[in-house]
Amino acid sequence: MDFTPPTTDQVLALRVSAGIEELAAHERFEAASPDLVEAIVEGIGALAAGEWAPLNRLGDTEGAKWKDGAVTLPAGFADAYRAFVEQGWNAIAGPVDHGGQGLPFALATCVLETLGAANMGFALLPMLTVGAIEALDHHGSEAQKALYLPKLVSGEWSGTMNLTEPQAGSDVGALRSTAVPITEGPHAGKYRIAGTKIFITFGEHDLAENIIHLVLARTPGAPAGTRGISLFIVPKFHVNPDGTPGERNDVRCVSIEHKLGIHASPTCVMSYGDHGECIGELVGHENEGLKAMFTMMNSARINVGSQGVQIAERAYQQARAYARDRVQSARAGAADKTPVAIIEHPDVRRMLLRMRALTEGARALLYYTAGQIDRGTLGNEAAQKRAEVLVPMLKAWGTDVGCEVTSLGVQVHGGMGFIEETGAAQHYRDARIAPIYEGTNGIQAADLVTRKLGYENGGVLQALMADIIAEMEDVPEVAALARDVAAIATWMTTSATLDDRLAGSVPFTTMCAAAVAGWQLARQARTTGDDAKTAVTMFFNRTIVPEMRGLGSAAMAGAALVYQLDTDALLA
């Protein structure tokens, strides 16, 4: 099906929720003029619709292929990626000192959102590279930045994140990969890396001339658990002093996974040091690797939340087109018994409105979060803390929205949605990974109610809800939800046990996210005065927000309820 970039809603979200004009008033972001913003939104839309979207179905049906350690993408992917690089899209928010344009993160967010809506699996390639850039820019040495960042920023090289091992998933501290210091020879000062990593996105492919792996490993005598983890740069090809790729490093792709979805994204099993000569460079200091990797993980979590928006947008567009063209039955109660397009039937229209409201609500949360990140970059500590609180909401609820909207997309198609050739099932399959990777949504919720809720003894979250309540006097549904959130947050910080908080963490996180989304949608509707945006916002506030308030009972149900059955009884 055709893909139409959601440029109008993106520009609105950038203006109102990200506050791009306010950001452009700062010297650092002064280049982000309204004309440039519109040019970027429209330009990436043209690339996505013209070159990336047509490959989406091929990426699903043919997908990445592995043979003898090499991974190839279907015909057309290399050209589409080359166009992306040559037009400078990967460098939008990259550091200026290393070839980046230094524009707001909110604009880079728009680039990835549009590309992912066009082709979610393919967009994982630049998404991981952006994370690698963040990690090296914040934690790498000046020499490492000079050697690796220019090609990563341009997109000529790609980056990966290597955490997971067969025995170490969410429990990163269980990893066993090793890094032994080299004291003599041409690689003195570096490390020999050995180990196996799994679930490595674009760990091997034929689209970039080099792949820069960021690998977590343990040095000899390192403390157990997460305290003993270090981060290393492990390039596919060694990099010469002049920045050109040299000889092949001792790293290989053993296989790729056969997955439910995102078939255009090779998920690799990587083996390091099969011949004892895998060379890596330490990033930062020994035993501080997780801190550096968290920079990359935080970037990835924001962009995975964006993936929920991306796939929801694509599924909504397809369902809308199908509902417009599919004629079936007369409208109930109508005098005219002529069959009508199914979009005229109340339940189909309800589903389409829900899809649109959830998608636009999640997008509003996405750009509000991006705007707070940009303000944090400019030195606003309150915005930085607010952004950190928003990230788990965005990742968890955004990806849940992706799953719900794609499921509704299948439903709108009816029986044809269950048939692969329509393409509706692909969106449903692609969406399902997003609540799992980069920290499951349960882990995001746990992060919110333990670490993030602790910021200023709950003050950061309470300030966010207070802002919503103060501004939503004329939107009682959203104000009421924010009050519910504030009350539950008070209970969690003053009375609830840790188990109680964790047991209610997922519904609580959903409530938080929906409150922010409803707030931002209302702000957008006020600003634009557009009838469609007003109607979508009203639907969100009157149908979805009350559902979110209903989650309050689950959020405060306590741990005793989930442990009422002992383990043996639960397994019986």
N, C-alpha and C positions, 0 to 999 in steps of 0.2 A: 504494500500500500504506500501511497505518497505520504511524506512527512512534511508538515508545515511548522517551522520554528515558532515557538510561542513568544515572539519578540515583544508584542504589546504588553503582555503581562510581566515579562522580564524587565522591561524598562520601567514599568510602574513599581515593581518590587525594588529595583535598584534605587529609584528616586525616593520612595516613601519608607520602605523597611530598612534598606541599607543606608539611606541618607547620603547618596553619592555626591550630591551637590555640596553638602556640608564637608565631606571629606576632601573635595576638590579645592576648598577654601584654604586648606593647609598646603604649605610650600611643597611638601613631599609628594603630594598627589595632585598638584595644580594642573598637570597635563590632562586630567580626567574631566575635560569640558563636556557639556551636554552633547555637542556635535561628535566628539570622539566616542562617548559612551554609545550613542546611537549607531555610529559606524561600526563599532566592535560587535554590538549585538546583532546588527544586520549582516555583517561580514561573516561571522562564525556561523550564522544561520544559513547563509548561502553555501558555505563549504559543507556543512552538515547535511543539508537537504540534497545538494548536488552530487557529493562524492561519498559520504559516509553512509547515509540512509539506504541507498541502493544495494549496499553490501550486507545489510543486516540479515536478510533471509539466507543469503549464501553462507554467511558466517555460522548460521545455525545448522543448516543442512549438511554442509561440507566440513566446516570447522577447521581447527588447527590439526595438523598431521605430524606425527613423530616417526622418524626413521633413522636408525643408527646414530642416535644422539642429537640429530638435527630436527628442528621444528619449523615447518613452513605454514604460512597462511594462504588462503585461497587467492586466486588471481584477482587483481584489483586492489588488494589491501596495501601492497607496497606503494603503489601510485598515490592512493588516498593519504597514506601516512606522509609521504614525501611532500604532498601539497600542504598538509598541515604544518610541517616543519618549515618549508620554504616561505610560507606566508607569515611566519613569526608567531603563530598562535601559542606555542609552548612557552614563549618568553614573556607573556603578558605581565605577570607579577614577579618575574625573576629578578634577582639582584642586579642593579645597573652595572656594578663593577665587573660583572661577569657576562655581560651581553643581554641582560634582561631589560625590560621596559619599566620596571618599578611601579607599575600601576596598582591600584587597590586590589586586594584579594577578592573583593566582591565581583570585579570584572573577570578575574580568572575563574571564579565560581560559575559565572554565566557561560564562559567558554566550555567548561567541562559539562555543565548541565545540558547544553545544546548538543554537544557531540554524543553524550550518553543517551539522550532521547532518540537520536538518530541511530545509534549503534552501541548499545550498552557494553557488550563484551569487548569490542574494539577499544572503547574509551578507557578501559582499565589500563591500557599501556601508558598514555600520558598521565593518568591519575597517579600511578605508582612512581613515575619519574618525578613528578612535582613533590611527592613526599620525600624522595631521596635528596632533592635539592634543598628542601627545608632542613633536613637533618645535617647535611654537610655544611650548609651556610651558617647554622647555629653552633655546630660542635666540631667542625673540621679545622685543621690548621690552615694557615694562609697558603702554604705550599699545596696542600690538598685541594683547597678551593681553586687556586689558579690552574691546577692540572686537570681537575675533573668537572668543575662547574660550567665552563663555557659550552662544552658539548652537551651536557645534560640540560642546561638552560635552553639551548637551541632546539633540543629534541633529537639531534643527530645520534646521541647515545641515549639509552634508556636505563632506568634504575629499577631495582627490586628490593623487597623487604624479606629477609630470611630469619624468621623466628621459629616456626613450628617444626617439630621433629615427631617421629612416630609415637614417642612416649611423652612428648611435651607439647600440649595444645594450649589451652587456657592457662595451664600451670607452666609458664615460661621458665620458671626456676628449675624445672626438671631437665633442661636441655643438657646434652652431653658432648656437643661439638667442641673440639679443642683448638687452641692456638698456642703454638710453641715458639718462643722467641728465637730468631736467627741472629747469631753473634758474629758469623764470619761469612766472607764471600760477597758477591754482588748484591745480595738481598739483606745484608746485615742491617739490623734495626727494624726489620719487618718480621712477619710471623708465618709459620707453616700451619695452614688451616686443614682440619680433617673432620669430616662428619657428613651426615645426611640431613637434608631439609626437605620438608614436604609442603604441599599447597603453595608453591611459589608462583605467583601470577606473572606471566610473561618472563619466566626464568630463562627461557630459550625461545628465540624467534628469528626471523629473517628480515625484519623491518628496519633495524638500526645496526650501525656498523660495529658497535660495542655495547655490552651490557655491564653496568656497574652494580654488582651485588653488595648490599649492606647486610653483613652476616653477624649474628650473635654467637659467641663462643666463649669457652673458659680457658684462661691461662693456667699454667701449672701452679698449684697451691692456692687457687682462688677460693674464697669462702663458698659454702654451699648456698643453694637457692639463688634468688635474684640479686643478692649482694655481690655475687662473684661472676657477673656477666660483663663481657666487654664487646665492643662493636668494631667491626673491621670492614674496610673496603676491599672487595675481592673482584677485580675486573675479569671479564671473560677473556679479553686480550690484555696483556700487560701494556701499559701506556709509556711510550718513550718520552724523554724530557721535552721534546718539542710538541707533545700533545697528540701525536699520531699513535694508532694502535700498533703494538708490536707482536711478539710471539703469543701463542695460545697458552693461557693459564691452565692449571690442572683442575679444571672444574667441568662437569658434564651433566647433561640432562639424561637421567636414566629412563624416564618414561613421562607420559602425561596422563592425567586422570580422565576417565570417561564419566561425564557429569550430567546432571539433570538439565542444566542450562548453561548460559554464557559459553557456548561452544567456540566462539571466535577468540576466546581468551585461553591460551594454553596454561593449564595449571600443572606445574612441573614438580617432579621429584628430582632434586639436585644432589649430586654427590661431589664432595670437595676432598681433594687429596688422595684419589685412588692410587696415585703413583708417588705420594709423599712430597709433591712439589707444588702444592697449591699455595700461592703467596698472597698474603693480605697485609694491609696497613692498618694499624690501630687508629681509631677515631677518638680523640680526646685522651682520657686516662684509663688505665686498666681498672676493671670492676665498676666502671661508670657507664657501661654500654646501654643499660636499660633506660637511663635518663635521656640519652641521645636518641634512642629508638622511639621513645615516647613522643618526641617531636614529630617523627614521621608517622607514627600511629595516630596522633591527634589530627594531623592533616588528612590522613586516610579516613578517619571516622567521620569527619565533616563531609568529605566527598562521597562516602558510602551513603550517608544520609541523603545527599544529593541524588544518588542513584535511585532512591525510592521515588523522588520527584520525576526523574528522567523516565523511568519505565512506566510510571503512572500516566505521564503526559502522552507517551506513545500509545499505550493501551486505550486511553480515553479517545484519542484521535481516531483510532481504528473503530472503536465501538460506535462512536458518533456517526462515522461514515456509513457503517453497516446499518445502523438504525434508520438513517435517512433513506437508504435504498431498499431495504427489505420491506416488502408489502405483505401484510398478513392481517386478515380479519377487519371488520368494521369497528369503529370506535364504540365502546359500550354505551348504550343508551341513546345513540345518535339516530335520528330519523333516516339519514342516508346510510344504507347498508353496504355501500361500496367499501371494499378493503382499503386500508390506509397504511402508510409507512408505520413501522412499529414505534417510531419516535413519538407518535401521537397517542400511544397507550400510556395511561398514568404510571404503571409500574416501571415501564422502560424509561420513561422520562425521569422518574424518581432515581433510578439507578444512574442515569447519565448525570443528573445534577449532583448526586453524591460523589461520583467519580471526579467531576470538575471541582466541587467544593473542597474535597480532600486534597486534590492535587494542588490547587491554588493556595490552600491553607498551608500545606507543607512547604511550598515554594516561599511563601511569606516568612515562615520560620527560618528557612535556609538563608534568605538574604538578610534578615534581621541579625542572624548569627554572624554572617560574613561581615556585616557592617560593624558589629561590636569587636570582631577580631581586628579589623582595620584601625579602629580607635585605640585598641590596645597597642598596636604597632606604633601609633603616634604618641604613646606614653600615658594614655588614660588608664590608670590602674583599675578603676571601678569597672570600666568597659571590659578590660581583660578578664577580670574575675567573673563578670556576667557571662562573657563568652564561654569560659570554662564550664560554667553551670549549664549553659545552653547546649553544649556539644552532645552530651549523652541523650538529652531530649530529642535533638535533631536526628542523631543516628538511629535511635530506637524507634521513635514514632514515624520518622520519615520512611524508614524501610518497612514498617508495618503498613503504612499507607500504600506503599508500592505493591505489597502482597494483596491487600484488600481491593485496590483499584483494578489490578490485573485479573483478579478472580471475578470481579463484577464485569470486566470486559468479556470474559468467556461467557458469563451468564447472559449478557445482552445478545450475544451471537446465538444463544440457544444450542441446539445440537451441533450446529456448524462450528461453534467455539471449541468443541471437543475434537474436531477434525483438524489435523496438523496443517493442512494446506491453506486454511484461512489466515494463519499466522497469529491468531489470538492466543493459542496455547504457548507459543514461544515466549510471549511477554510474561505469562504466568510462571513458566519455568525459569526464565531469567531472573525474575524478581526474588525468587525464594532464597537465593544465597545471601542476599544483602542483610537480613536479620541475623546471619550466622557469622560472617567473617568480620575481621577487624574488631573483635570483641563482641560476643553474642549480645543480643538485646537484654538478656538477663544480667550480663556483666555491666552493661551501660547503666541499667537501673540500679544495680548494687553500687556502682561508682557514684551515682547521684545521691543516694540516701545515706551513704557513709562518708566518703571523702568530700564531695562537693557541697552537701548540705551542711557540713561542718564549717564552711567558710564564714568567718565572723559570727560563729555560733548560730548559723542559720540566717544571718542578716542579709547576705547577698541574694538569696532566693526570696526572702521576705520583701526586700526592696523592689525586686522585679514584680512581684505580685501587687505591691502597693502602687506602683506606677500604672499597672493595668487597671486596678480598681478606680484610681483617681481619674483616669482618662475614659473609662467606660461607663460613666453614670447614665448615659443614654442607651447603653447596650446591656440591659440587666442580666441577660443570660451569661455573658462573658464575665461581668463583674462578680456574679454569684459563684462561678467556677473558680475564679481567682481567690475569692474568700475561702472557699472549700480547701483549695490547695494550701493557703496560708495556715488554716486551722490544723490540717493534717501535718504540715511541716512542723508546727509548734509541738504537736503531740510526739512526733518522731524525735525531736531534739530535746524534749524534756521528760517524757514518760516512757516511751516505747523501749523495749529491749532491742539489742542488735538483731536478734532473730525476728522480732516483730517488724522491724524496719525492712529487713530483707524479704520477708514474706509478702509485704505489701508494696514492694519497690516497683514492680512492673506497672500495676494500675496507677500508682502515684506518678510515675514518669509520664505515662500517657496523659493524665490530667494536666500536668504542668505544660506539656508540649501543646496540647489543644488550647489552653488558656492563652499562650503566647500567639498561636496561630490565629485564634479568633480576634484578638486585639489587633494584630497587624492587618488582617483582612478588613476590619472595620476602619482602620486608619486609611487604608488604600481606597475604600469605597467613599469615604468622606472627601478625599483629595480629588479623585477623578470625577465623582458625580455621575459616573457611567451607570446606566440602568442595569446592564448585564452584571457588572461587578457588584452592584447593590443587591441584586436578586440572589446571586451566588453566596454573598456574605450572609444574607438573611437566612438562606437555607442552612448554611453551616451553623449559624448561631441558634436556630430554632429546632434543628433536628439532631445535629451531631454534638453540640455542646451539652445538651441535657443528658445524652448518653454518657458523656465523659463525667458529668457530675455523679451519675449512678455508680461509677467505679469507686467512689469514696468508701463505700462499705467494704469492698475488697481490700482497699489500701489500709484500712484500720482493723481488719479481721483478726490480725495477730497470728503468731506462729503456732499457737496451740491447735488451731483448726487444721493446719496442714500436717501436723504431727499426731493428730487424733488416732489415726491408724498407725500401729508400729510397722516397722519395715516388713516383717514377715507377713502381716495381714495385708499390707499394700501389695505385696508380690503374689499373694495367694490367688 
